[in-house]
Amino acid sequence: MRFCCVVFKNAVLDAGNKGISVLCRNDEQSRCFYLQGRACDAFEEAKLKNLPKNIDIPKLRIVEQTGIQF
């Protein structure tokens, strides 16, 4: 894949890591990108989802993602 700039390339390479990243989909039906923001790294996600319900912590959105059409 060719990238328009270093920032976009780094965002693609950061997929699955804490922070902002870009996920790419490139198949016969479509080519699209997803802008993703993560509160934690992907490997830590399962630990946070399985916390006991009686722990008093604020609600946290672990992953937020939206499509980008071009």
N, CA, C and O atoms as a GROMACS GRO file, in nm:
protein
  280
    1MET      N    1   0.084  -0.117   0.000
    1MET     CA    2   0.000   0.000   0.000
    1MET      C    3   0.089   0.124   0.000
    1MET      O    4   0.189   0.130   0.072
    2ARG      N    5   0.053   0.220  -0.080
    2ARG     CA    6   0.123   0.349  -0.081
    2ARG      C    7   0.049   0.445   0.011
    2ARG      O    8  -0.074   0.443   0.019
    3PHE      N    9   0.124   0.528   0.081
    3PHE     CA   10   0.065   0.621   0.176
    3PHE      C   11   0.085   0.764   0.128
    3PHE      O   12   0.182   0.796   0.060
    4CYS      N   13  -0.011   0.849   0.164
    4CYS     CA   14  -0.003   0.989   0.123
    4CYS      C   15   0.098   1.067   0.206
    4CYS      O   16   0.152   1.167   0.160
    5CYS      N   17   0.123   1.021   0.330
    5CYS     CA   18   0.216   1.092   0.417
    5CYS      C   19   0.262   1.000   0.530
    5CYS      O   20   0.205   0.893   0.551
    6VAL      N   21   0.364   1.041   0.600
    6VAL     CA   22   0.421   0.963   0.710
    6VAL      C   23   0.320   0.950   0.825
    6VAL      O   24   0.312   0.845   0.888
    7VAL      N   25   0.245   1.056   0.852
    7VAL     CA   26   0.148   1.053   0.962
    7VAL      C   27   0.043   0.944   0.937
    7VAL      O   28   0.010   0.868   1.028
    8PHE      N   29  -0.010   0.937   0.815
    8PHE     CA   30  -0.110   0.835   0.782
    8PHE      C   31  -0.048   0.695   0.790
    8PHE      O   32  -0.112   0.603   0.841
    9LYS      N   33   0.073   0.678   0.740
    9LYS     CA   34   0.141   0.549   0.746
    9LYS      C   35   0.158   0.504   0.891
    9LYS      O   36   0.133   0.388   0.923
   10ASN      N   37   0.201   0.595   0.978
   10ASN     CA   38   0.219   0.561   1.119
   10ASN      C   39   0.087   0.527   1.186
   10ASN      O   40   0.082   0.439   1.272
   11ALA      N   41  -0.021   0.595   1.148
   11ALA     CA   42  -0.153   0.566   1.203
   11ALA      C   43  -0.198   0.425   1.164
   11ALA      O   44  -0.261   0.356   1.244
   12VAL      N   45  -0.167   0.382   1.042
   12VAL     CA   46  -0.200   0.246   0.997
   12VAL      C   47  -0.116   0.144   1.074
   12VAL      O   48  -0.168   0.041   1.116
   13LEU      N   49   0.012   0.174   1.093
   13LEU     CA   50   0.100   0.081   1.164
   13LEU      C   51   0.066   0.073   1.313
   13LEU      O   52   0.104  -0.025   1.378
   14ASP      N   53  -0.003   0.172   1.368
   14ASP     CA   54  -0.040   0.173   1.510
   14ASP      C   55  -0.171   0.101   1.539
   14ASP      O   56  -0.216   0.102   1.654
   15ALA      N   57  -0.233   0.040   1.441
   15ALA     CA   58  -0.362  -0.029   1.461
   15ALA      C   59  -0.351  -0.130   1.574
   15ALA      O   60  -0.258  -0.211   1.577
   16GLY      N   61  -0.446  -0.126   1.667
   16GLY     CA   62  -0.448  -0.217   1.781
   16GLY      C   63  -0.380  -0.162   1.904
   16GLY      O   64  -0.390  -0.221   2.012
   17ASN      N   65  -0.310  -0.050   1.890
   17ASN     CA   66  -0.241   0.011   2.003
   17ASN      C   67  -0.324   0.123   2.062
   17ASN      O   68  -0.412   0.180   1.996
   18LYS      N   69  -0.296   0.154   2.189
   18LYS     CA   70  -0.364   0.263   2.258
   18LYS      C   71  -0.345   0.394   2.182
   18LYS      O   72  -0.235   0.423   2.135
   19GLY      N   73  -0.453   0.472   2.170
   19GLY     CA   74  -0.446   0.600   2.100
   19GLY      C   75  -0.523   0.597   1.969
   19GLY      O   76  -0.612   0.514   1.951
   20ILE      N   77  -0.488   0.686   1.879
   20ILE     CA   78  -0.555   0.699   1.750
   20ILE      C   79  -0.481   0.615   1.645
   20ILE      O   80  -0.358   0.617   1.637
   21SER      N   81  -0.558   0.542   1.564
   21SER     CA   82  -0.499   0.463   1.456
   21SER      C   83  -0.597   0.457   1.339
   21SER      O   84  -0.712   0.500   1.350
   22VAL      N   85  -0.549   0.402   1.228
   22VAL     CA   86  -0.631   0.384   1.108
   22VAL      C   87  -0.628   0.237   1.069
   22VAL      O   88  -0.520   0.178   1.058
   23LEU      N   89  -0.745   0.178   1.049
   23LEU     CA   90  -0.757   0.041   1.002
   23LEU      C   91  -0.795   0.044   0.854
   23LEU      O   92  -0.877   0.126   0.814
   24CYS      N   93  -0.736  -0.042   0.775
   24CYS     CA   94  -0.761  -0.045   0.630
   24CYS      C   95  -0.839  -0.170   0.592
   24CYS      O   96  -0.815  -0.279   0.646
   25ARG      N   97  -0.931  -0.153   0.500
   25ARG     CA   98  -1.001  -0.268   0.440
   25ARG      C   99  -0.985  -0.254   0.290
   25ARG      O  100  -1.018  -0.150   0.232
   26ASN      N  101  -0.935  -0.359   0.227
   26ASN     CA  102  -0.911  -0.355   0.084
   26ASN      C  103  -0.944  -0.493   0.027
   26ASN      O  104  -0.862  -0.584   0.031
   27ASP      N  105  -1.065  -0.508  -0.024
   27ASP     CA  106  -1.104  -0.634  -0.085
   27ASP      C  107  -1.180  -0.608  -0.215
   27ASP      O  108  -1.187  -0.494  -0.261
   28GLU      N  109  -1.237  -0.713  -0.273
   28GLU     CA  110  -1.304  -0.698  -0.403
   28GLU      C  111  -1.424  -0.602  -0.397
   28GLU      O  112  -1.453  -0.533  -0.494
   29GLN      N  113  -1.492  -0.598  -0.281
   29GLN     CA  114  -1.613  -0.517  -0.271
   29GLN      C  115  -1.584  -0.370  -0.242
   29GLN      O  116  -1.652  -0.282  -0.295
   30SER      N  117  -1.485  -0.343  -0.160
   30SER     CA  118  -1.463  -0.204  -0.122
   30SER      C  119  -1.321  -0.178  -0.072
   30SER      O  120  -1.248  -0.270  -0.035
   31ARG      N  121  -1.287  -0.053  -0.073
   31ARG     CA  122  -1.163  -0.006  -0.012
   31ARG      C  123  -1.204   0.107   0.081
   31ARG      O  124  -1.259   0.208   0.037
   32CYS      N  125  -1.178   0.089   0.209
   32CYS     CA  126  -1.218   0.192   0.304
   32CYS      C  127  -1.122   0.194   0.423
   32CYS      O  128  -1.040   0.104   0.441
   33PHE      N  129  -1.134   0.298   0.501
   33PHE     CA  130  -1.052   0.316   0.619
   33PHE      C  131  -1.141   0.341   0.738
   33PHE      O  132  -1.250   0.396   0.724
   34TYR      N  133  -1.096   0.300   0.856
   34TYR     CA  134  -1.167   0.324   0.980
   34TYR      C  135  -1.074   0.398   1.075
   34TYR      O  136  -0.962   0.354   1.101
   35LEU      N  137  -1.120   0.509   1.125
   35LEU     CA  138  -1.046   0.585   1.225
   35LEU      C  139  -1.084   0.526   1.360
   35LEU      O  140  -1.202   0.520   1.394
   36GLN      N  141  -0.984   0.483   1.438
   36GLN     CA  142  -1.011   0.414   1.564
   36GLN      C  143  -0.935   0.482   1.678
   36GLN      O  144  -0.818   0.517   1.664
   37GLY      N  145  -1.003   0.499   1.789
   37GLY     CA  146  -0.941   0.550   1.911
   37GLY      C  147  -0.954   0.444   2.019
   37GLY      O  148  -1.065   0.397   2.046
   38ARG      N  149  -0.844   0.407   2.082
   38ARG     CA  150  -0.844   0.302   2.184
   38ARG      C  151  -0.799   0.357   2.318
   38ARG      O  152  -0.703   0.434   2.326
   39ALA      N  153  -0.869   0.318   2.424
   39ALA     CA  154  -0.831   0.354   2.560
   39ALA      C  155  -0.720   0.263   2.613
   39ALA      O  156  -0.653   0.297   2.710
   40CYS      N  157  -0.703   0.148   2.549
   40CYS     CA  158  -0.598   0.054   2.590
   40CYS      C  159  -0.554  -0.026   2.468
   40CYS      O  160  -0.620  -0.026   2.365
   41ASP      N  161  -0.441  -0.094   2.482
   41ASP     CA  162  -0.394  -0.180   2.374
   41ASP      C  163  -0.490  -0.298   2.357
   41ASP      O  164  -0.557  -0.337   2.452
   42ALA      N  165  -0.497  -0.354   2.238
   42ALA     CA  166  -0.592  -0.460   2.207
   42ALA      C  167  -0.576  -0.580   2.301
   42ALA      O  168  -0.677  -0.640   2.340
   43PHE      N  169  -0.454  -0.616   2.338
   43PHE     CA  170  -0.435  -0.734   2.423
   43PHE      C  171  -0.486  -0.711   2.566
   43PHE      O  172  -0.509  -0.807   2.638
   44GLU      N  173  -0.504  -0.584   2.608
   44GLU     CA  174  -0.556  -0.554   2.741
   44GLU      C  175  -0.710  -0.545   2.742
   44GLU      O  176  -0.770  -0.542   2.850
   45GLU      N  177  -0.771  -0.541   2.626
   45GLU     CA  178  -0.915  -0.521   2.615
   45GLU      C  179  -0.994  -0.630   2.687
   45GLU      O  180  -1.091  -0.598   2.756
   46ALA      N  181  -0.957  -0.755   2.672
   46ALA     CA  182  -1.030  -0.865   2.735
   46ALA      C  183  -1.027  -0.853   2.888
   46ALA      O  184  -1.127  -0.882   2.954
   47LYS      N  185  -0.915  -0.809   2.944
   47LYS     CA  186  -0.906  -0.793   3.089
   47LYS      C  187  -1.006  -0.689   3.138
   47LYS      O  188  -1.071  -0.709   3.241
   48LEU      N  189  -1.019  -0.578   3.066
   48LEU     CA  190  -1.110  -0.472   3.108
   48LEU      C  191  -1.257  -0.511   3.091
   48LEU      O  192  -1.342  -0.471   3.170
   49LYS      N  193  -1.286  -0.589   2.988
   49LYS     CA  194  -1.424  -0.632   2.965
   49LYS      C  195  -1.472  -0.732   3.070
   49LYS      O  196  -1.592  -0.745   3.093
   50ASN      N  197  -1.379  -0.803   3.134
   50ASN     CA  198  -1.415  -0.909   3.228
   50ASN      C  199  -1.401  -0.868   3.375
   50ASN      O  200  -1.393  -0.954   3.462
   51LEU      N  201  -1.398  -0.739   3.403
   51LEU     CA  202  -1.392  -0.694   3.542
   51LEU      C  203  -1.522  -0.730   3.612
   51LEU      O  204  -1.629  -0.726   3.551
   52PRO      N  205  -1.516  -0.765   3.741
   52PRO     CA  206  -1.640  -0.794   3.814
   52PRO      C  207  -1.734  -0.674   3.813
   52PRO      O  208  -1.690  -0.560   3.816
   53LYS      N  209  -1.863  -0.701   3.809
   53LYS     CA  210  -1.963  -0.594   3.798
   53LYS      C  211  -1.973  -0.510   3.925
   53LYS      O  212  -2.021  -0.397   3.919
   54ASN      N  213  -1.927  -0.562   4.041
   54ASN     CA  214  -1.940  -0.488   4.166
   54ASN      C  215  -1.827  -0.387   4.190
   54ASN      O  216  -1.828  -0.318   4.292
   55ILE      N  217  -1.731  -0.376   4.100
   55ILE     CA  218  -1.624  -0.278   4.112
   55ILE      C  219  -1.679  -0.141   4.071
   55ILE      O  220  -1.738  -0.127   3.964
   56ASP      N  221  -1.659  -0.042   4.157
   56ASP     CA  222  -1.712   0.092   4.132
   56ASP      C  223  -1.611   0.173   4.050
   56ASP      O  224  -1.525   0.241   4.106
   57ILE      N  225  -1.623   0.165   3.919
   57ILE     CA  226  -1.538   0.243   3.828
   57ILE      C  227  -1.628   0.316   3.729
   57ILE      O  228  -1.736   0.266   3.696
   58PRO      N  229  -1.584   0.431   3.681
   58PRO     CA  230  -1.666   0.500   3.580
   58PRO      C  231  -1.672   0.419   3.450
   58PRO      O  232  -1.580   0.344   3.419
   59LYS      N  233  -1.781   0.436   3.376
   59LYS     CA  234  -1.792   0.366   3.246
   59LYS      C  235  -1.683   0.417   3.153
   59LYS      O  236  -1.655   0.536   3.146
   60LEU      N  237  -1.622   0.325   3.082
   60LEU     CA  238  -1.512   0.357   2.992
   60LEU      C  239  -1.539   0.294   2.857
   60LEU      O  240  -1.563   0.174   2.849
   61ARG      N  241  -1.537   0.373   2.752
   61ARG     CA  242  -1.549   0.319   2.617
   61ARG      C  243  -1.410   0.275   2.577
   61ARG      O  244  -1.319   0.357   2.563
   62ILE      N  245  -1.393   0.144   2.560
   62ILE     CA  246  -1.261   0.088   2.532
   62ILE      C  247  -1.216   0.119   2.391
   62ILE      O  248  -1.100   0.154   2.368
   63VAL      N  249  -1.308   0.108   2.295
   63VAL     CA  250  -1.275   0.133   2.154
   63VAL      C  251  -1.386   0.217   2.090
   63VAL      O  252  -1.505   0.189   2.111
   64GLU      N  253  -1.349   0.317   2.014
   64GLU     CA  254  -1.444   0.395   1.935
   64GLU      C  255  -1.392   0.394   1.792
   64GLU      O  256  -1.273   0.416   1.768
   65GLN      N  257  -1.480   0.369   1.697
   65GLN     CA  258  -1.436   0.356   1.558
   65GLN      C  259  -1.541   0.415   1.466
   65GLN      O  260  -1.661   0.400   1.490
   66THR      N  261  -1.497   0.481   1.359
   66THR     CA  262  -1.588   0.536   1.259
   66THR      C  263  -1.526   0.518   1.121
   66THR      O  264  -1.403   0.518   1.107
   67GLY      N  265  -1.610   0.503   1.020
   67GLY     CA  266  -1.560   0.485   0.884
   67GLY      C  267  -1.521   0.617   0.819
   67GLY      O  268  -1.570   0.724   0.856
   68ILE      N  269  -1.432   0.607   0.724
   68ILE     CA  270  -1.388   0.722   0.643
   68ILE      C  271  -1.411   0.683   0.498
   68ILE      O  272  -1.354   0.585   0.450
   69GLN      N  273  -1.493   0.759   0.427
   69GLN     CA  274  -1.518   0.730   0.286
   69GLN      C  275  -1.444   0.831   0.200
   69GLN      O  276  -1.438   0.949   0.233
   70PHE      N  277  -1.388   0.783   0.089
   70PHE     CA  278  -1.317   0.874  -0.001
   70PHE      C  279  -1.355   0.846  -0.144
   70PHE      O  280  -1.305   0.913  -0.234
   0.00000   0.00000   0.00000
